[in-house]
Amino acid sequence: MKVLVIDDAQWNQDSAHQTLADHEVTVVSTVEDAFRIFHSGEKDFDAVLTDLWMPAPAKEWDAGCNRIFGGNPYHPEDDEHAQGDQIPAGLAFALAAAKGGAAHIAILTDSDHHRDRLVALLDMIGHCGRVSSREVRYFPMRNQCVRRSSGEVLKCDEAWELVHADPKEYGYVKNWGKLLQEITDTCY
């Protein structure tokens, strides 16, 4: 399967390469790169897996994107977000990927619905939606791997108790392979 993964955290990018090793994987760290690759016609992706919160694109890129892909005129002087601010860019890209024909689309976030209003709203509407007859699925980060504080990503099937035994030494990393398995099942 041809899979596009978008995440700005290096450990989640490493996890994508590890957990999706049996697939043809393209991993990018920005929404700008994701749009360029997705709309270049270079590859038709079967699946798009994206983080929710990522840095805002450069204002110059936003303006060019509106000219290329259509949309409302962009007024950078009115924008309240600076380049690099965390915005729900993954949600916008997931909808664009559905419109662009990707068969399987999912947003995987490590945000918490107790502290993030957008995640709480996504939880309220459920984990499946449709855009242009395509499913867009949303998952809180229950699909996880384990990483050491040094950045080393452990195999996702290794000891879960490590995280709970020493939270300063171990943390969570997204398990993109498990997510891909889940989204290839229908949600309706």
N, C-alpha and C positions, 0 to 999 in steps of 0.2 A: 504494500500500500504506500502511496506517496503522501507524506505527512509534513505539514508546515507547523512548526512550533515557534511561538513568540513569547519571550520572557526576558526581562532585563537583568535577572539575577544569574550570575555565572554558574552557581551550584545547580540551579534548575535547568540551565542549558546542558550542563554535564549529565544530569539525570536523563534528559531527553535522549542524548546519544546512547546512554547505557540501556535505558528501559525500552527504547524503540529500535534496538540494533537489528532486528529482523525486518525492518522496513526501510524504504528510501526516505531519509529524514533530512529536512532543511531546517536549521535552527537560526533564528535571528533575534536580535536584542531590542529592536525598535519597531514601532508601528510604521515608520517611514519605509524601512527596509521590507517589511511584510507587504505593504501596498505595492512597492516597486516590483518585487518578485511575483506576487500573486497576479498583478495586472500586466506583466510583461508578456504573458502567453508562453513563456519558456517551459513551464510545467503546469499540468492540470493536477491539482492536489485533490486526493480523495478525502483527506481529513485536515482540518485546521484546529489546532489546540493552542489556546492563548491564555496568558495571564490577564487579570482584570485591570489592575492598577499599574500603569507604566508612565514614564516621563512624557510630558507634553512635547509634541514635535516642534521643530523650529518654525517660527512664524512664516518665514519665507517659503518653507515646504508646504505649510497649510494653504497658502495662497495659490501656489502652483498646483496643488492637489485639486483644489476647487476648479481651476481652469481645465485640468485634464479630465477629471471624473465627473464634472458637473456639480451643481450645488449652489447654494447661496453665496453671494459675494462675501469675501472674508475681510473684516476690518480689524487688522491687528492692533490698531490704537485703542480699540474698545475691549480688547481681550483682558480678562482678569487673571489669566494664567500665564506665568512666565515659562519659557522653555525650561524643561527639566522638572517642573511641578508634576506631581503624581495626579493623573486624571484617569477616568475609566476608558482608556484608549482601546483596551481589549474588547470591550462590549461593542464599540463602534466597528472594530475590525471584524468581529464575529458576524455582525449583521451584513457587512459588505461581502464577506466570504459566502454567506448564504445566498445573497443576491447574485454573486459571481459563479455559483454552481457547485461549490464544494459539497460533497455528499454528507460528511460528518463534521460537525462543528461543536466545540465545547470550550467553555470558559472555566478555568480552574483557578480559584483564588485562595490565598492563605489569609484573607481578611476574615474578620469575625462579625457575624450579624449582631452581636451585642455592642459592638463599637463602630460599626460602619453602616450608615443609613442605606447606601446603595445595595450592599449585600443583604441587609434586612428586607429591602423591597424585592430583590431577586428571590429570596427565600419565600416571600409571601406569594409570588406568582407561580412558584414551583420550579422544577428543574428542567422543564421542556417548553419549547415554544416553536413556532413556525414562522419562517420568512420565505416567501416565494416557493412554497411547498418543500422547503428544506427545514430540518430540525436544527435548532440551536439549543444546546444543552448547557446548563450551568451546574457547577459542582463546588461546594465548599471544599477545603483541602482535607478531605478524609483519604485521599489517594496520596500516600506519602512514602518517601524513602527516608533514610536517616543520614545525617552528615555530622562530621566532627567539627568542632569550633575552628580547626585548622583549615576547613573547607573541603576536606576529603569526603567524597560521597561513598557511602557503603552500599553494598548491594541491597536492593529494596526488600528482599526477602530475609535479610539478616535481622538479628535479635531486636525486637521492638522494645524490650525491657531496657535497652541501653538509654533510650531517650528519657525514660522515667527515672532511671537510676542516677543519672548525672546530667541534669538539664543544662549545665554550663558547658559541658563537653560535647553534647550531642544536640542536634536540632532537626527540624523537619525539612525535607526536600520533596518536591512534587514527583509523583510516580506517573509519568506520562503514559507509560505502557499500560498500566492498569486502567487509566482513564480511557485510552483508545479502546480497550476491550469493552468497557462499559457503554461507550457511545455507539458501538456497532450493534448493540441490542436496541430494539425500538422502545420508545417510551410511551407509545399510545396503544 
